[in-house]
Amino acid sequence: MPKRTKIKDLLNATEFGQQVTVMGWVKTFRNNQFIAINDGSGINNIQAVVDFNNTDESLLKRITTGAAVSVTGELVESLGKGQRVEIKVQDLEILGDSDPEKFPLQPKKHSLEFLREIAHLRFRTNTFNAVFKVRHALAFAVHKFFNDQGFVYMHTPVITGSDAEGAGEMFRVSTIDFDNIPRNDDGTVNYKEDFFGKPTNLTVSGQLEGELAAMAFGDIYTFGPTFRAENSNTTRHLAEFWMIEPEMAFYDLDDNMDLAEKLLKYVIKYALDNCSDEIEFLSSRLVEEEKQKPQNERSELNLIDKLKFCLENDFERLTYTEAIDILKSSKPNQKKQFKYLIDDWGADLQSEHERYLVEKHFKKPVILTNYPAEIKAFYMRQNEPDEHGRKTVRAMDILFPGIGEIVGGSQREERLEKLEQRMHEMHVPAEELSWYLDTRRFGSAPHAGFGLGFERLVLFVTGMTNIRDVIPFPRTPKNAEF
């Protein structure tokens, strides 16, 4: 095969008259003459101009949307509007035909719902080309940030025998034959016959194993798939998603917040600097989409301004108690416009409350700290009770506009007796987590960490509104296609 040049590179070329070869997929074919070709290297197409008078008619008929082609010709300055360069075709080969009667992605606007049904083909649209280029850039930026900070990247297990969150919403991993389940004398399942000889699950978090590594390396992070068997059919939940979870020895809650804010600003800036074409396209797409909404539901800032706004402002930091006071006296609460009204301290904040604080009250990203112990996980460091006797933990959540919670973390409880007491109160079996408690038995140290939901980050940076549109093949209740 001839050596090809990527279209993204050719669109920036300044030397005309050179012979080039491009290979890609036909986006459109107009007037039996103009082929728009994209090879996935960038969001923009290159135009190839065919001399239809001297091209076999049967070949022209095979230039259809979706067909893979190889084009060789002279790179010339374009006379048409909308492009700077084009290729004057000398040789054209169809690498793979695409039947226009059957190919579902014709050159017209398709709904995101329809594209989810053909997720195996939606990468070929401009929208998803842009979304997954941004996703790639953000993933690369995460690794670069932590590498440059001296962190060690740990691969924590996907199959685990523990429930890190104590939530119980886990997918079981088993090789047991469901048609012939081995039973104990009392009728319970005999897991000794299973592959691992005990009940095992898909992980909900790499945090507990990450803490073990932090107690040796100092600063570590994990970045991998996590699973929740929650029956949540919403625009913000997935059953399989990716999490970034750093754990740092000798960090307190303030250090933890500083690192999380620094990470978010770094990766957003990286995407803006390295995916300007894609983010520009997604910003324009969002403006068009919002034209369908009533004026009061439209975003105050366009996508690019919203991203820059997060970079240019320090995140507002306040305690859960301060947030409750703001929410209790807010107009939506007093006028009973919240679906979940805030009556008293101890309420578990919902997305509507988080978004009110970010989008209406402070109009900037918010970090909430010191949540009630009752609504948080067992491993979070306990504060001394306040003057009202209320128990809180050194938790922190970062709330973003349009998203709500994007980061959840805490200073971890490093005191063995306090941790054991909390586990007992929350019915977390200490004997199963003896290996975890060893970090508190041998050289325990103050430490902290957080989890950043990667898809929620991608959702924010791309301006997409459904989390199913920022992961290649979404896994949701009753849906495991492709």
Secondary structure, DSSP 8 states (H G I E B T S, - for coil): ------HHHHHT----S-EEEEEEEEEEEETTTEEEEE-SSSSS-EEEE--GGGS-HHHHHT--TT-EEEEEEEEEE--STT-SEEEEEEEEEEEE---TTT-S--SS---HHHHHHTTTTGGGSHHHHHHHHHHHHHHHHHHHHHHHTT-EE----SEESS-TTS-----EE----TTS--B-TTSSB-GGGSTTSS-EEE-S-SHHHHHHHHHHHSEEEEEEEEE------STT--SEEEEEEEEEET--HHHHHHHHHHHHHHHHHHHHHH-HHHHHHHHHHHHHHHTTS-GGGS-SS-HHHHHHHHHHS--EEEEHHHHHHHHHTSHHHHTT-SSS---STT----HHHHHIIIIIIISS-EEEEEEEGGGS-TTB-B----TT---EEEEEEEEETTTEEEEEEEEB---HHHHHHHHHHTT--GGGGHHHHHHHHSS---EEEEEEEHHHHHHHHHT-S-GGGSSSS--BTTB---
